[in-house]
Amino acid sequence: MITLDVFLATVLYAGLGIVIFIVSFVLVDRLTPGELWREIIERKNVAVALLAGAVAIGISNIIAAAVHG
């Protein structure tokens, strides 16, 4: 059975991971030339969408490895 301490630690790490992911993705968005979301949504640029997806997966893997230890 899951104790309250384990549950709270899980929620804390999940929340921290999501916040770090959002901050990291916004930073990458700011550092890339052009406007990332305009390219994806308005111009339907598949290459930029693949880049954004690859960045999201990469950031997620790094955060998961850091949290998991």
N, C-alpha and C positions, 0 to 999 in steps of 0.2 A: 504494500500500500504506500502511496506517495504521502510524505509528510508535508506539513506546511512550509518548512524550511526549504525543502527541495522544490516545491511548487513556486515559491517566491523567488528563489534563485533562477529558476528557469524563465520566469516572466521577466526578471531583471535583465538577464543575458539576452533574451530575445528582443526586448525593447532597446537595449543598448546596441545590439547588432543592427536593428532597423535604423536607428538614428545615425549610426556611423555610415551605413550604406547610403542613406539619403544625402548626408553631407559630402561623402566621397563622390557620389554621382553628380551632384550639383557642381562640385569643384572640377570634375572632368568636363562637364558641359561648358563651364566658363573658360576652361583652358583650350578647348578645341576651337579652331577658326570657324566662323559662321554661327548660325543659330541652329542648334541641333534639332529641336522640336519642329521648327518651321520646315526644315529640310524633310523631316520624316512625314509630317502630317500634310502640309500644303503641297509640297513638290513630290511627295511619295518616292523619296530616294531610298531604294532598297539597300544600297551599300551603306548608307549612314545608319539605317535601322539595324543592319547586321553588326556594325561597329558598336552601336549602343548596347545591343544584346550581349555582345562579347565582353564589353566593359562591365556590364551588370553581372555576368556570370563570374568574371575574374574577381571583381570586388567581393562578391558573395563567397567565393572560395577562400579568399584571404581572411575574411571576417570569421567564417566557420572554423578555419584552422586555428585562428587566434583564440576563439572562444573555447573550442574543444581542448586545446592545449596539446 
